[in-house]
């Protein structure tokens, strides 16, 4: 990760800290929990470590497994972990003689939070809102990484379709798609959804040992991770000719998707964008079959603020990256979803996952 972008993030964090009288912002990851924020603010990606951002310095505490890696990946001073990670964090804060500490309570194990917050002469508060706000606005490098992830995912999906055959299980498809992502320089993004036949009516239908049969259609919600950043895409394909309603419903979904995209711009409320997509589905008698929010923010984590839903009210801002993913789910018949990722600009939005067209695929 480019050091310039890391330094800019740290300076933005310090500016927010100054508004609240915060002396230090502490980020901990313990065996994988909350590696994302640590990576975002340091460039280091590992399963254990702590970053302490003081008003005029930053210290990255790493154990012997990761010290060399941290020195290569991060511009911050790396300190060798000597005791437990929590003990070293408390010791560093005590050594600096500071009191007011922010830490992400929602991303820190309860037992660790209790130990940290019991440290003498310190006052610990939840700073999740602060890092969430910083991560929301994507910089040039983050946008580049998301677009690259989208290119990798698109190429891998098309390659995987070349090898689809009746009798292949959903799990085999998932494994092959993840393999094709990996050999193109990406990583598997998240728990993939592969739902065939009537199972496609489940919005989060994880891959099973079910065999895919001729005439069935398959909904695939997948992503690739590149340099820590994710894309999130959903496409549908059939093995041979499916039920004639499939193409009709897919066309309606595409119209709903596009109507929502046309409504995207800085300043619009995500709830209104959601309702725009719903109106298209309602006009075709399919509104009751769309059962979840239209989209969500995306970056290092697969679900970030802002959210586009009837239950949330977020004003979209320039440099937000959001998904648009209307769906139709009919119990006993099946379902479809169409998803891509968009960068909010002043008066509109740009599709970041544009390499893969929005067709219904037949194999």
C-alpha positions in Angstrom: 0.0 0.0 0.0 1.3 3.5 -0.9 2.8 5.2 2.2 1.4 8.5 1.1 -2.1 7.3 1.4 -1.4 5.8 4.9 0.0 9.1 6.1 -3.0 11.0 4.8 -5.3 8.7 6.7 -3.4 9.1 9.9 -3.5 12.9 9.6 -7.3 12.8 9.0 -7.6 10.6 12.1 -5.6 13.0 14.1 -7.8 15.9 13.0 -10.8 14.0 14.2 -9.1 13.1 17.5 -8.3 16.7 18.1 -12.0 17.6 17.9 -12.8 15.3 20.8 -9.6 15.8 22.9 -8.4 12.3 22.3 -4.8 11.6 23.2 -4.3 8.3 21.4 -6.3 6.0 19.1 -5.7 2.3 19.8 -6.3 -0.4 17.2 -5.9 -4.0 18.1 -6.2 -7.2 16.1 -6.1 -10.5 18.0 -5.7 -13.5 15.8 -7.6 -12.0 12.9 -10.3 -10.0 14.7 -10.3 -6.5 13.1 -7.3 -6.9 10.9 -9.1 -4.5 8.5 -8.7 -1.3 10.5 -5.1 -2.1 11.4 -4.4 -2.6 7.7 -6.2 0.6 6.7 -4.2 2.7 9.1 -0.8 1.0 8.9 -0.5 -1.1 5.7 0.3 -4.1 7.8 -1.8 -7.2 7.2 -1.5 -9.9 9.8 -3.5 -11.8 12.4 -2.0 -10.0 15.5 -0.8 -6.5 16.3 -1.6 -3.1 17.7 -1.3 0.4 16.3 -1.2 3.4 18.7 -1.8 6.7 17.0 -0.7 9.5 19.3 -1.0 13.2 18.5 2.5 13.4 17.2 3.7 9.8 16.6 2.5 6.3 15.8 3.7 3.0 17.1 3.0 -0.4 15.6 3.5 -3.3 18.1 4.1 -6.7 16.6 5.3 -10.1 17.8 8.3 -12.0 16.4 6.2 -13.6 13.7 5.3 -10.3 12.1 8.1 -7.8 12.9 9.9 -8.1 9.6 6.7 -8.1 7.7 5.5 -5.0 9.5 8.8 -3.1 8.8 8.3 -3.9 5.1 4.6 -3.1 4.8 4.2 -0.1 7.2 5.7 3.4 7.3 5.2 3.5 11.1 7.8 2.7 13.8 7.6 -1.0 14.7 8.1 -2.0 18.3 8.7 -5.5 19.3 6.0 -7.1 21.5 7.5 -8.1 24.8 4.6 -9.3 26.9 0.9 -9.8 26.0 -0.4 -7.4 23.3 -2.8 -5.8 25.8 0.0 -5.4 28.4 2.3 -3.7 25.8 -0.5 -1.4 24.7 -1.2 -0.3 28.3 2.6 0.1 28.9 3.0 2.3 25.9 0.1 4.5 26.8 1.4 4.8 30.4 4.9 5.7 29.1 3.4 8.5 27.0 1.5 9.8 30.0 -1.8 10.2 28.2 -5.3 9.7 29.5 -8.1 9.9 26.8 -8.1 6.8 24.6 -10.4 5.8 21.7 -10.6 2.2 20.6 -13.2 0.3 18.5 -15.3 -1.3 21.1 -17.5 -3.1 18.6 -14.4 -4.7 17.0 -12.5 -5.6 20.2 -13.1 -8.8 22.2 -15.0 -8.0 25.4 -12.3 -9.5 27.6 -9.6 -7.4 26.0 -11.7 -4.3 26.3 -12.3 -4.9 30.0 -8.5 -5.3 30.6 -7.6 -2.2 28.6 -10.2 0.0 30.1 -9.2 -1.0 33.6 -5.7 0.5 33.1 -4.9 3.1 35.7 -5.2 6.8 34.9 -6.9 6.2 31.5 -10.4 6.8 30.1 -11.4 4.5 27.2 -14.2 5.4 24.8 -15.6 3.8 21.7 -14.1 5.3 18.5 -15.8 3.0 16.0 -17.7 5.9 14.5 -14.5 7.7 13.8 -12.7 5.0 11.8 -16.0 4.0 10.1 -16.3 7.6 8.8 -12.7 7.6 7.6 -13.0 4.3 5.8 -16.3 5.4 4.1 -14.7 7.9 1.8 -12.5 6.0 -0.7 -9.2 7.5 -2.0 -7.7 7.0 -5.4 -5.7 4.0 -4.4 -8.7 2.2 -2.8 -10.8 2.8 -5.9 -8.0 1.4 -8.1 -7.9 -1.7 -5.9 -11.6 -2.3 -6.0 -11.6 -1.9 -9.8 -8.8 -4.4 -10.1 -10.7 -6.9 -7.8 -13.6 -6.5 -10.2 -11.5 -7.3 -13.2 -10.1 -10.4 -11.6 -13.5 -11.6 -10.5 -15.0 -11.0 -14.0 -12.3 -12.9 -15.8 -12.5 -15.7 -13.2 -16.3 -16.0 -13.5 -16.2 -16.2 -17.3 -13.5 -18.8 -17.2 -15.4 -20.9 -14.7 -18.6 -20.8 -16.9 -16.5 -22.5 -19.6 -16.2 -25.5 -17.4 -19.7 -25.7 -16.0 -21.5 -29.0 -16.8 -24.6 -30.8 -15.6 -23.8 -32.8 -12.5 -21.3 -30.3 -11.2 -22.1 -29.5 -7.6 -22.5 -26.1 -6.2 -19.5 -26.6 -4.0 -17.4 -27.7 -7.0 -18.4 -24.5 -8.8 -17.5 -22.4 -5.8 -14.1 -24.1 -5.5 -13.3 -23.7 -9.2 -14.3 -20.0 -9.2 -12.2 -19.3 -6.1 -9.3 -21.1 -7.8 -9.6 -19.0 -10.9 -9.7 -15.9 -8.7 -6.5 -17.0 -6.9 -4.5 -17.8 -10.0 -5.3 -14.3 -11.4 -3.7 -12.6 -8.4 -6.8 -12.2 -6.2 -8.1 -13.8 -3.1 -11.4 -15.3 -2.4 -13.5 -12.4 -1.2 -16.1 -13.8 1.2 -18.4 -16.7 1.7 -19.7 -17.2 -1.8 -23.4 -17.7 -2.5 -24.1 -20.5 -5.1 -27.8 -21.4 -5.2 -29.3 -23.5 -8.0 -32.8 -24.4 -9.0 -35.4 -23.7 -6.3 -32.6 -23.0 -3.8 -32.0 -19.7 -5.7 -35.0 -18.3 -3.8 -32.6 -18.1 -0.7 -30.9 -14.7 -0.8 -27.9 -16.2 1.1 -27.9 -19.7 -0.1 -24.4 -21.1 0.5 -23.0 -23.7 -1.9 -24.0 -27.3 -1.1 -23.4 -30.8 -2.5 -26.5 -30.4 -4.7 -25.8 -31.2 -8.3 -26.7 -28.5 -10.9 -29.1 -30.0 -13.6 -30.1 -29.1 -17.1 -32.8 -26.4 -17.2 -31.8 -25.0 -13.8 -30.5 -21.6 -13.3 -27.9 -20.6 -10.7 -27.4 -17.3 -8.7 -23.8 -16.6 -7.8 -22.9 -13.8 -5.4 -19.1 -13.7 -5.4 -16.2 -11.4 -5.0 -12.4 -11.1 -5.2 -10.1 -9.3 -2.8 -7.1 -7.4 -4.2 -4.6 -5.6 -2.0 -7.1 -6.0 0.8 -10.1 -4.5 -1.1 -13.2 -6.3 -2.2 -15.6 -6.3 -5.1 -19.1 -7.7 -4.7 -20.9 -9.1 -7.8 -24.0 -11.2 -8.4 -24.7 -12.9 -11.7 -27.1 -15.6 -12.9 -26.7 -18.4 -15.4 -28.5 -21.5 -16.6 -27.5 -24.9 -17.8 -29.5 -25.0 -21.1 -32.8 -23.3 -21.5 -34.6 -22.4 -18.2 -38.2 -21.6 -17.4 -39.2 -18.7 -19.8 -40.0 -16.5 -16.8 -36.3 -16.4 -15.9 -35.4 -14.1 -18.7 -38.5 -12.0 -18.2 -37.7 -11.5 -14.5 -34.1 -10.9 -15.2 -35.0 -8.1 -17.6 -37.2 -6.6 -14.9 -34.4 -6.8 -12.4 -32.1 -5.1 -14.9 -34.6 -2.3 -15.2 -34.9 -2.0 -11.5 -31.1 -2.0 -11.1 -30.7 0.7 -13.7 -33.4 2.9 -12.3 -31.5 2.8 -9.0 -28.2 3.6 -10.7 -29.8 6.6 -12.4 -30.8 7.9 -9.0 -27.3 7.7 -7.5 -25.5 11.0 -6.9 -24.0 12.9 -4.0 -26.7 14.2 -1.6 -29.4 11.6 -2.4 -30.7 9.5 0.5 -30.0 5.8 0.3 -33.6 5.1 1.3 -34.9 7.0 -1.7 -32.6 5.0 -4.0 -33.9 1.8 -2.5 -37.5 2.9 -3.1 -36.7 3.8 -6.7 -35.7 0.2 -7.4 -38.7 -1.1 -5.5 -41.1 1.0 -7.6 -40.0 -0.8 -10.8 -40.5 -4.2 -9.2 -43.9 -3.1 -7.8 -45.1 -1.9 -11.2 -44.5 -5.4 -12.5 -46.2 -7.1 -9.6 -42.9 -8.4 -8.1 -42.3 -6.0 -5.3 -43.3 -8.4 -2.6 -40.5 -10.8 -3.7 -37.7 -8.3 -3.0 -37.0 -8.9 0.7 -33.7 -7.1 1.6 -32.0 -3.8 1.3 -30.8 -2.6 -2.1 -27.2 -2.2 -1.2 -24.4 -1.3 1.2 -21.0 0.3 1.3 -17.9 -1.7 0.3 -14.2 -1.6 0.8 -11.9 -3.6 3.0 -15.0 -5.1 4.6 -17.8 -6.5 2.5 -20.5 -4.5 4.5 -19.6 -0.9 5.4 -21.6 2.3 5.7 -23.6 3.7 4.0 -26.6 1.3 3.6 -29.3 1.6 1.0 -32.5 0.3 2.6 -36.0 1.2 3.7 -34.8 0.8 7.3 -31.8 3.2 7.1 -31.3 6.8 6.3 -27.9 7.7 4.9 -27.1 10.6 2.7 -24.7 9.4 0.0 -21.5 11.4 -0.4 -18.8 11.8 -3.0 -16.4 8.9 -2.9 -18.8 6.5 -1.3 -18.6 3.0 -2.9 -21.9 1.1 -2.8 -23.5 -2.0 -4.2 -26.8 -2.0 -6.1 -28.4 -5.5 -5.8 -32.1 -5.8 -6.4 -33.5 -9.4 -6.2 -36.5 -11.5 -6.7 -37.1 -14.6 -4.5 -40.1 -16.8 -5.0 -40.4 -19.8 -2.6 -40.8 -23.1 -4.5 -39.8 -21.6 -7.8 -36.4 -19.8 -7.4 -34.8 -16.4 -7.5 -32.5 -14.0 -9.2 -30.3 -11.1 -8.2 -28.2 -8.6 -10.2 -25.4 -6.8 -8.4 -22.6 -4.4 -9.2 -20.4 -1.8 -7.4 -20.6 2.0 -7.9 -18.5 5.0 -7.0 -20.6 8.0 -6.1 -19.5 11.2 -7.8 -21.1 14.6 -7.7 -24.0 14.3 -10.1 -24.0 10.5 -10.8 -22.1 7.3 -10.2 -19.5 5.2 -12.0 -19.7 1.4 -12.2 -16.4 -0.1 -10.9 -17.3 -3.7 -11.9 -17.9 -2.9 -15.5 -15.9 -5.6 -17.1 -18.6 -8.2 -16.7 -21.8 -7.3 -18.5 -25.2 -7.7 -16.9 -26.6 -10.4 -19.2 -28.3 -13.6 -18.1 -25.7 -16.2 -19.1 -26.5 -19.6 -20.7 -24.0 -22.4 -20.7 
